[in-house]
Amino acid sequence: MSDAILGSLRAAASAMAAQSVRMRVASENLANMNSTSAVNGGDAYRRKIVTFEEVGDEATGAQLLGVGSIDTDNSPFRIEYNPGHPAADSEGNVKLPNVDMMVELADVREANRSYLANIQVVRLAREAISSAVDLLR
């Protein structure tokens, strides 16, 4: 098996792992879209953001994709007036998470497409390896 094919397999696998983290974080954001604070006037759930980094693979020389960090989005909370809510502050306002459903769904869709593209890379590399083995017979 050549280093080029092995490198492409490792690059696709690393990208698939990174995109699965991205999908998990977007799912967490969607699941906590309405999570408020447990105390009066406290902060609600903050949206998480995945950042990627490029990592070199010494064995194959390929550039791999890795998760750099998972940070919180510091954009402002949504404020809703609801004085009867347990998380309401002294003025009756409740801080709601800074999660936008459309942004999260777009992020999931983009991660899914990238994941599927990398599956196709793995399929093509497998076919190339199979053809090489057939030629050697």
C-alpha positions in Angstrom: 0.0 0.0 0.0 1.5 3.3 -1.0 2.0 6.2 1.4 -0.3 8.4 -0.7 -3.3 6.1 -0.3 -2.5 5.5 3.4 -2.2 9.3 3.9 -5.6 9.9 2.2 -7.2 7.3 4.5 -5.7 8.8 7.6 -6.7 12.3 6.5 -10.3 11.2 5.8 -10.5 9.4 9.1 -9.3 12.4 11.1 -11.8 14.6 9.3 -14.6 12.2 10.0 -13.7 12.2 13.7 -13.5 16.0 13.8 -16.9 16.4 12.1 -18.5 13.9 14.4 -17.4 16.1 17.3 -18.9 19.1 15.5 -22.2 17.2 15.1 -22.2 16.2 18.8 -21.6 19.8 20.0 -24.3 21.2 17.7 -26.7 18.5 19.1 -25.8 19.5 22.6 -26.5 23.2 21.7 -29.9 22.2 20.3 -30.7 20.0 23.3 -30.0 22.9 25.6 -31.7 25.6 23.5 -34.2 26.3 26.3 -32.0 25.6 29.3 -32.1 28.4 31.8 -30.2 29.0 35.0 -31.1 27.1 38.2 -30.9 30.3 40.2 -32.7 33.6 40.0 -30.9 36.0 37.5 -28.2 33.5 36.7 -26.7 32.8 33.3 -28.4 30.4 30.9 -26.6 27.8 28.8 -24.0 29.2 26.5 -23.6 28.0 22.9 -20.5 25.9 22.3 -18.3 26.4 19.2 -15.9 23.9 17.7 -12.6 25.1 16.2 -10.4 22.9 14.1 -6.7 22.8 13.7 -4.4 21.2 11.1 -2.1 18.5 12.4 0.8 17.0 10.5 1.1 13.2 10.4 4.7 12.2 10.7 4.1 8.6 9.4 2.5 9.6 6.1 3.3 13.3 5.7 -0.5 14.0 5.3 -2.2 17.0 6.9 -4.8 15.8 9.3 -7.8 17.6 10.8 -8.1 17.8 14.5 -10.4 19.5 17.0 -8.5 22.5 18.3 -10.9 23.5 21.1 -14.5 23.6 22.1 -15.2 27.2 23.3 -18.3 29.0 24.4 -20.0 31.7 22.3 -19.9 35.0 24.2 -22.7 36.6 22.2 -25.5 38.1 24.4 -28.3 36.0 25.8 -31.8 36.3 24.6 -33.9 38.1 27.2 -37.5 37.3 27.8 -39.9 38.9 30.3 -41.5 36.2 32.4 -41.7 37.2 36.1 -43.2 33.8 37.1 -40.2 31.8 35.8 -37.9 30.3 38.5 -34.8 31.8 36.8 -36.3 35.3 36.6 -34.2 38.2 38.0 -35.6 41.0 40.2 -37.1 42.8 37.1 -38.8 39.6 35.9 -36.4 39.0 33.0 -35.2 35.5 32.1 -31.9 34.9 30.3 -32.4 32.3 27.6 -29.5 30.6 25.8 -27.7 32.3 22.9 -28.6 29.3 20.6 -30.2 29.8 17.2 -31.8 26.7 15.8 -31.2 27.7 12.2 -27.5 28.2 12.8 -27.2 24.9 14.6 -29.1 23.0 11.9 -26.9 24.5 9.2 -23.8 23.5 11.2 -25.1 19.9 11.5 -25.9 19.8 7.8 -22.4 21.1 6.8 -20.7 18.6 9.2 -22.8 15.8 7.7 -21.9 16.7 4.2 -18.2 16.8 5.1 -18.5 13.5 6.8 -20.2 11.9 3.8 -17.5 13.3 1.5 -14.8 11.7 3.6 -16.7 8.4 3.5 -16.4 8.6 -0.3 -12.7 9.2 0.0 -12.4 6.0 2.1 -14.4 4.1 -0.5 -12.2 5.3 -3.3 -9.0 4.5 -1.4 -10.4 1.0 -0.7 -11.1 0.5 -4.4 -7.6 1.6 -5.3 -6.1 -0.8 -2.8 -8.3 -3.6 -4.1 -7.3 -2.9 -7.7 -3.6 -2.9 -6.7 -4.0 -6.3 -5.0 -5.8 -7.7 -8.1 -2.9 -6.5 -10.3 -0.4 -8.3 -8.1 -2.2 -11.7 -8.3 
